[in-house]
Amino acid sequence: MQLSGIRPHRVGFGMQRALIVMFALAAGTPARRLVAQKPQTLRQTLVGTWRLVAARQRLTDGSVRPDPQPGARGVGYIMYDATGHMCVVLANPDRPAWKTPKSPNDADVRSAFDGLVAYCGAYETNEEKHYVIHHVEADREPSVMGTTRTRLATVTANRLVLRPLDFPAGVAEWTVEFERVGGGVPASGER
């Protein structure tokens, strides 16, 4: 029996094709996409390279100033790796150039140190308190080596804000803000 204009071997072919396509799509979808992702830990979120955006201090009199070391136009990076190591270098681009680059005088050397934050070492996180603790192994200032620096850490999308807990005299709040290099928020599998 022939249906008007439809050959018998073609009946149901559209349904078969739809089922095959749906099965292929379902089989090709990784299971991790179908299950809700576990929230990342602070440590996982920190891993990467971050560029300095701003460093500010609110003084006890209520006024706000740039962090004196990197200055108003500070440049630099902080990096955290998955093995628990970190490194930071922040510099004031407005430091005066040395009059004699091959033999700087004492004032030249002092101005270079005054406008520089540079240290590295191991780090750990306190997930409950949202702290990152830097264990300083090398620093531009030898007397700081072997100490720890604790920061309240907040990560929102591609922004990292660190707030030191110990302030210099006259400082009521200290904020150092970074943006993730590349701008994206890495997926948990990228670490």
SVG drawing of the C-alpha trace seen along z (x, -y; Angstrom):
<svg xmlns="http://www.w3.org/2000/svg" viewBox="-3 -64 82 66">
<polyline fill="none" stroke="black" stroke-width="0.4" points="0.0,0.0 1.4,-3.4 0.4,-6.5 -0.1,-9.5 3.3,-10.7 5.2,-9.1 7.4,-6.1 7.0,-3.5 10.7,-3.3 10.7,-7.1 7.9,-7.0 9.2,-7.8 12.6,-8.9 12.1,-12.4 11.4,-11.0 14.5,-8.7 16.7,-11.6 15.3,-13.7 15.9,-10.9 19.5,-10.3 20.3,-14.1 18.8,-14.3 20.8,-11.2 24.0,-12.5 23.5,-15.9 22.8,-14.2 25.7,-11.8 28.1,-14.6 27.2,-16.8 29.8,-16.3 28.2,-15.2 29.8,-18.1 27.6,-20.5 24.5,-18.7 25.5,-18.9 25.7,-22.1 29.4,-23.2 30.7,-23.2 31.6,-26.7 35.3,-27.5 37.4,-28.0 39.2,-31.3 42.5,-29.5 41.2,-28.3 39.8,-31.7 43.1,-33.5 45.2,-31.4 46.4,-33.5 48.0,-36.8 46.4,-40.1 47.3,-43.7 47.2,-46.6 44.3,-48.9 44.5,-51.1 46.0,-51.2 44.4,-53.6 44.6,-54.4 41.8,-56.1 43.4,-58.0 42.1,-58.3 41.1,-61.9 38.8,-60.6 40.9,-61.8 41.9,-59.3 45.3,-59.2 47.1,-56.9 49.2,-54.2 52.6,-56.1 54.7,-53.2 53.2,-52.6 51.7,-56.1 48.7,-57.4 49.6,-55.8 51.1,-52.6 51.9,-49.7 52.5,-46.1 51.3,-42.5 50.5,-39.9 50.6,-36.3 49.3,-33.2 50.0,-29.7 48.2,-26.4 51.2,-25.0 50.8,-27.7 53.4,-30.2 52.9,-33.9 54.9,-36.9 54.1,-40.7 55.9,-43.7 54.3,-47.1 56.1,-50.2 55.6,-54.0 56.2,-55.0 56.9,-58.6 60.1,-57.7 62.9,-60.0 65.3,-58.5 68.9,-58.0 71.2,-60.8 74.0,-58.3 72.3,-54.9 75.6,-52.9 76.5,-54.4 73.4,-55.8 74.0,-57.9 72.4,-57.2 69.4,-59.4 68.7,-57.6 68.8,-54.2 66.5,-55.5 63.9,-56.8 63.9,-53.5 63.2,-51.6 60.6,-54.1 58.5,-53.5 58.6,-49.8 56.8,-46.8 58.4,-43.5 58.2,-40.2 57.4,-36.5 56.9,-33.2 54.4,-30.6 50.7,-31.5 47.8,-29.8 44.1,-30.7 41.7,-30.8 38.4,-30.0 36.2,-30.8 37.6,-34.3 38.4,-35.0 42.1,-35.6 45.1,-35.0 48.3,-34.8 51.6,-35.5 54.6,-33.8 57.4,-36.2 60.5,-34.3 62.2,-37.1 61.5,-40.9 63.2,-44.1 63.6,-44.8 65.7,-42.1 64.1,-42.6 60.7,-41.5 61.9,-38.1 60.4,-35.3 57.3,-37.3 53.7,-36.8 51.3,-39.3 47.6,-38.6 45.1,-40.2 41.3,-40.0 40.7,-38.9 37.5,-39.5 37.2,-38.2 34.3,-39.4 34.3,-38.3 37.7,-39.6 38.5,-41.9 40.6,-41.0 40.6,-43.4 43.1,-42.8 42.8,-44.6 45.8,-44.4 44.9,-43.9 47.8,-45.7 48.0,-49.4 50.8,-52.0 50.2,-54.8 47.4,-57.2 45.8,-54.7 42.2,-53.5 41.7,-51.4 44.0,-50.1 42.7,-48.7 44.7,-47.3 42.6,-46.4 43.7,-44.2 42.1,-43.0 42.7,-39.5 45.0,-39.6 43.0,-38.4 39.8,-39.6 38.0,-36.3 37.1,-34.2 38.8,-30.9 36.8,-27.8 37.5,-25.3 39.2,-22.9 41.7,-25.5 43.9,-25.3"/>
</svg>
